[in-house]
């Protein structure tokens, strides 16, 4: 068994059969080959999220290079989310019918081609194509990560594969924050496109060098599956577009946002009706409607909303204080290390009976981190956020793996027909939930800024000695550059207005952090209630 496992070279034992339809066989491998599969899993996990996170954290400077407004550039991450959230509607069955290599290699190759296209002809149109292909490839690579890990963890350790498979891609966010902007912006952001292209090609090369064992193939895709996909994908694109730009163009100032939602709802409704009345549905609507699955989806969504505190809240706070992305490298290095620690703790404490306890603990840790952030001032800098953001990073990885494993275990009890439903449900709560979290927190922050600005402006009375001193200090600061006394006074007032706006922003962010604290605490209390209720029922059953 020195080379890749093939049907003709190896007879698979009963315990080496695929875990679910479309997944590869899991023969016993030597240590060297397991190390190879682990390396491919880590590379594909990075390839799934790193490129998109590079775009997400640099949307504003990218908009200038693309020649569009920030609102238009904000559509790029939304397109990725929509395509990623809906990809498994078709990918799960496509892998069953055409095989893992054909689907994974095909999508990654198309992603590489779109990155090359954007490299050669940079522009907004090619960026849209690239983001869509990135979302599809990311869905394929996340599952590909799990498949490779299934070759590493076998027998009783097999549950570690899905846990690590959804945890490792989360490291893409802090790692993207640590890449210098100067490197990415070389030659009209060709540095970014080259990184995306190089990573996609590296994944392709590694997967060809050490292919997965074969999987059983069978006809799986039906005509109504394609109709459902054709209805859901445009609906999700419209919803994600609204969530992505709503807080930028503002919700009730932009009529097309309402039109987009009005179009999306009938599309989703039609897809639901088709699936609800099918003999062999793609999505098990009745299973999704059970109390247990609704609770699972609700908790997963609430925690993902709270986790937007890190991607939007902390970064927004520091940006309001005048910091740039290049000044946040140390902070996100700490976050990355905390995430790894959270993943290790999730693995060590893994037990199907303890999953609700893990998610409850993660919610409490996220609440603690958000509460620490709510004490911020205009002088807060990255070192003051090391502890709070480390807690949130730790809580992220303590939550996401066990939460997916819980949904996966429910799916295994239901049967393989629930595979598509389980993966799409989890992907939607996490991807669309993250986009919705940024939209929600961003909207609350902007409302808070307006409210706080009105209160602070009402207190700026020129007769107040403190206000008068600040105006004189502002005038004196520009005295060397402006000779006209009237202009100096105007500039002094403008500087005071800037300081007021900065303080209004900080107060608004603190309110957002308190909201996240309350949201995470409420989630933890609800989980605690469910745990206690289950214990009581078990005792009564005895």
N, C-alpha and C positions, 0 to 999 in steps of 0.2 A: 504493500500500500504506500509506495513512495510518491505516486502522483495523485491526481485528482480522482475521486471516486466516480466510477461509471457503472451502469447497470451490468455490463459484461464482465467487469473486473471484480465485482463484489456482490455477494448475496446478503441482502439486508435481513437482520433478525427482527422478530416481532416488536422488540422495544426500540427499534431504530426507525420505525415507520413515521411518516409525517405527522406533525402535531395536529394540523387541520388541513383541509383541502387547499391545494396550491402551494403548500410549504414544502421545503426539501426534506429528503430523508436525513436522518441524523446518525450516521455510523460512528463507531469509536475511532477517534483520530489519535495519532501520536502527538506528543507535546509540541513539536515544531509546527505541525500544521494547525494546531489549535491557536498557537501564537500568531500565525499568519491570518487566520480568520478574525482574531481579536483586533489585529492591526487594521484589517479592511473595515471592520465594524466602526472603529474610531474614525477612520478616514471618511467613510460614507456618512457618519453622523455629523461630522464637520461640514461635509459638502451639502448636507440637507438644509442647513440654516445659516452658515457663515456668510454666503454671498448676499442673501436677502438682508441680513442684519447690517452689513456694510452699507447697503442702500438706505435702510431705515434710519440709521444714526447720522446720515449725511444728506437728508432730503433737502434741507434749505440750500446748502452750497451747490448741490446737484441741479437744483432748479435753474440757477443762473447759467450753468454750462449747457443745459438742455434748451435754454431760451424760453422757459415757461414760468408762470407764477408758482408760488409755493403751493397754492391750492391744487393746481394741476399735478405738480410733482407728488403731492400727498396721495394721489391715486395709485402710485406705483406699489407701495406696500399693501394697499387695499386689494389690488389685483392679485398679488401673490397669495394673500390670505384666502380670497375667494376660490382660487384654483386649487390651493392646497387643501382647503376644507372639503371640497367636493370631489377631489381626485379619486378617492377610494370607492366612490360609487361605481366606477368602471374598472379601476385597477385590480381590485380583489378578484373579480371574475375573469378579467383579462389574463391575470397570471395563471389561473386555473386552466384556461383554454389555450393560451399561447406559450406558457412557460415563463419562469422567472427571468432567465437571461434575456429573452427577446424583449420583454417589457422594460426591465430595468436599464439594459444597455441602450435600448431605443430612446427612452426618455432622457437619459443622461447625455446621449449623443446629440439629441435635439437641443437640449439646454446648452451644451458646448457650442453648437452651431449658432444659437441665438446670441450667445456672448461674443462670438467671433463677428457676427453681423453688426452688433452694437459697437464693437471695436473698430470696424472698418467704416461704418456709416453711423456715427453717433447722432442721436436725435431722440425726440420724445416717442415717435412711432416705434422705433427699434427697441427703446427702453420698455415700452408696454409689452411687446412680444417677449422680450427677455424675462420680464417679471412673471408673465403667465407661464412660460416654460419652466422657470425656476420653481414656481409653486407646484407644478406637476411632478418635476424631478424630485423635489423635496419629499413629497408623499411617497414616491417610489423608494427613495433612499432611506427614509425612516424605517420602512418595512424591511428593506434590504439589510439594514443594521441589525434588526431583530433576527432575521434569517441567519446571518453570520454568527451571531451570538448563540443561536441554538446549536451550532456546531461546537461551541466551546463549553457550554453548560448543558450537561445531559443528566438523565436520571432525575434524582431529587432536586438537583440544582437548576433544572429547566426553567422554573419561574423567574430566575434572575435574568433570562434573555429579554422578555418583554419589559421588565422593570428598567434594565440598563438601556434597552433600545430606545425608549422614549425619554430617558434622562440625559443621555450623552448629547443629543442635539441641542439641549438647553444651554450648553456651554458656548454656543455660537454667539450669543448676545454679548457677554463680557469680553470675549476674545475680539469681537469686531470693534468694541470700544477702545481696545488697546492698540489698534493699528494707526500709525501716524497719518494724519490727513494729507501731509505733504507727499507721502508715498502713493496714496490713492489718487490724488488730484493731478499727477503728472500727465502732461499732454492731454488736457481736457478730460480728465478722469479715466485715462486709459489704464492707469495703474489698477483701478478697481476692476475694470473689465478683464484685464490680464489675470488678476487673481481668481476671478470666477472661472475663466476659461481653463486656467492651469489646474484648479481644483477638480473640475469636472473631468478633465483628461486623466488626472491622477487616479480618480475613482475608477474610470473605465479600464485603465491599464492594470490596476491591482485586481479588479474582479476577473479580468481575462487571465491573469497570471495564476490565480488560485480560484477556480470556479467552484460554485456550490455543488453539492451532490444533486442528482436529478430529482424531479418531483413528478407526480402523476398528473397527466393532462387529460382533460375531458371537456366536452362542449358545455359551456356554462352561460354564455351571453344570449339573451333572448331579445326579440324586437322591442318589447315593452321596457326592457332595461334601458335601451338607447333613448326611448321617449322620455323616461323619467330623468335621465341625465340631461337631455336637451331642455327640460323645463327647469331643473334645479340650478344648473350652472349659471344661466343668465340672471335668475332671481338672486343668487348669492352675490354675483358681481354687482348688481344694483344695490343690494343691502350694504355690502362692504364699501362701495363707493360713498354711500351716504354717511356711514360711520367714519370713513377715513377723512372726509373733507368737511363734515358738518360743523365741527368746532372752528374750522378755519374761515369758512365763508359765513358762518352762523346760521343756525337752524331755521329761524323764521324769516330770514332776509333773502333766502335763495329758493325760489319756487320749484326749481327742478328737483330738489331733494324730495319734496312731497310727491312729485310725479313719479320719481324713481321707485319710491316705496309703494305707490299705488299700482305700479306695474309688477313689482316683485311679489306682492301678496297673492294675486290671482295665479301666478305661475306656480308658487309653492302650494297653493290650495289645490290646483289641478294635479300636481305630482302626488300630493297626499291622497287624493281620491283614487287615483290610478293604483297606487300601492296598497291602499286599504282594501280594495276589492279584488286584487289579483289572487290567483290560486297559489302562485309561487312568487311572492313579492321580493323585490330587491331590498326594501326597508320594511322591517316588521313593525308596522305602526301600532298594532295592538300591544306588542311587547314594550315599546317605548312608553306607552300610556300606563303601564303598571306602576303602582306607587313606589316600588323599590327602584326602578330605573329612573323615574322622575326625580326621586330624591338624589340619586347618584348624579344625574345631569345637573340638577340645581346646585348641589354642593360644589361640583367641579367648576361650574360657571362662576359661582360667588368667589371662590378662592382665586380663580384667574382674574376676575375683576380687581381683587385686592392686590394681586401681583403687579398690576400696571403701575403701582406706586413706584417701583424701581425704574421701569423703562420710561415713564413720563414724569412722575413727581420729583424724584431726587435729581434727575438730570435737569428738569425744568427749573428747580430751585437754584441750582448752581449756575445755570445759564443766565437766570435773572440777576445773579450776583456778578455777572461779567466774565465768567469762566468759559473757556472753549473746550472742545472735546479732547484736545491734546493735554489738557491739564487734569483730565480724569483718569489717566492710565493707571495710576497707583490704586485709586478707588476700585476700579473694576478688576484689577489683579487680585485684590482682597476678596471681591465678590466671587471670582472664579474659584479661588481656593475654598471659600465657604460652600460653594455649590458642590465641589468635589467631596467635601466633608459630609454634606447632607446626603449625597448619593451613597457614601460608604455607610453611614448610619442606617439609611433605608435598607441597604443590603443586609447588614448585620442583624437588624431587628425584624427582618421580614418573616411574617407569619400571617397566613390568611385571616386568622381570628383577630390579629392586631391591626389590620389595615385601618379600620375606623379610628383607632387610637393614634396611629401615625398621622393621619390627616388632621385629627383634632389638635395634636401637638404642633403640626406645621402651621395651622391657623393661629394658634396662640403665639408662636414665635414671630409670625408675620405681623400680628397685632403689636407685639412688643417693639419690633423694629419701626413700624409706622409711628407709634407713640413717641419714641425717641426723636424721630425726625420732626415731630410737631413742635419741638422746642427750638427750632431754627431761628436765626436772626440774619440780618444782612451781612454779618461778618462770618457766617458759617462757611467753612471751606471743606474740601474732601476729607482731611483727617478727622474732622468732627463727625463724619458720616460713616467712618469705617465700621464701627460696631453695628449700627442700625442696618446698613446695607448688607453686611455680612449675615445678619440674622435673617433678612428677607431672602438672600440668596440661598442660605441653608434651608429655610422653610420651603423654597421653591422645589428643590430636589427631594426633600423629604415628602413632599406632597405628590408630585406629578407621577412618579413611578408607581407607588402603591395605589394611587387612584386609578391609573390605567389597568393595573393588575386586578383590581377589584372588578372593574367592568369586564375585563377579559374572563375572569372566573365565572361571572354571571352568564357570559356568552357560552362558555363551555357547558354549563348546566342546561342551557336552552338548546344547544346543538349547533352544528356548523352553519346552519342556515342563518344564524344571527351574527355571523362574522362581519358582514358588510355593515350591518346596523350598528354594531358595537364600535367599530373603528371610525365610521363617519360621525357617530354621536360624540365620541371623545374628541375627535379632531375639530369638530364644530365648536364645542364648548371651549376648547383651548385656543384655537386660532381666532375665531370670530369673537370669543370672549375677551381675548387680549386686545383686539381692535376696539371692541365696545368699551373696555376698561379705560383705554386712553381717551376715547371720546367722552366718556362720562366724567373722568377726573379733569380733563381739559376744559370741559364746559363748566364744571363747578368752580374751577380756578378762575376762569374769565369772569364769571358772575361775581365771585368773591372780590376780584380786582376792582370791578366797577363799584361795588358796595363800599369797599374800604376806601377807595379814592374819594367817593362822595363824603364820607365821614371825615377823612383827613383834610380834605379841601375846606370843609366847613370850620375847621379849627385854625386855618391859616389867616389869622387876623393881623394885619400889618401893625396894629396898635400893641400887639403882644410883644414884650421886650425880647423874648426868645426868637420869635419869627423875624423881628427887625434885625437882630444880630446875625441870623442866618442869611438874610438878604444882603447885609453889608459884607459879610464874609464872601458870599458869592460874587459880589461886585469887585471886591478886592482881588479875588483870584484871577479875574480877567483884565485887571487894570493895566497890566503890562502890554496887552495886545489891543485893547480898545480904549481910545482916548475920549470919545464922546460920553459924558456922564449919563445921559439918558439911555444910551445903548448898554452901558455897563450895568445900570439898574435892571434893564430888561433881561440881560444875560444872567444876572444874579437871581432874578425871579425864575428864569427857565431852569437854572441849576437846582433851585429849591423844588421846582415841579418834578424834575427827574428823580430827586431823592424821595419825594412823596410817592411817585409811581413805583419806585423800587420797594419801598416799605409796604405799599399796598399789595404788591406781588408776593412778598414774603409772608404777609399775614394770610393771604389767600391760599398759598401753598400749605401753611400750617393747618388751616381749616380742612383742606383736602386730606392731609395726613391723619387728622382726627377722624374724618369720615371713614378712611380706610381702616383705622383702628377699630371703630365701631362695627364695620362690616365683617372684619376678620373675627372679632370677638363674638358677634352674633352667630357666625358660622360654627365656631368652636362650641358655643353653648348648645346649638341645635344638635351637633354631633354628640355632645355629652348626654343630651336628653335621649337620643336614639340608643346610645350604649347602655345607659341605665335602664331604659325600658326593655331592651333585649335581655339584660341580666335578670330583671324581675320576671319576665315571661319564662325564662329558662328555669328559674327556681320554682315557679308555680307549676311548670310541667313535671318537675321531679316529684 
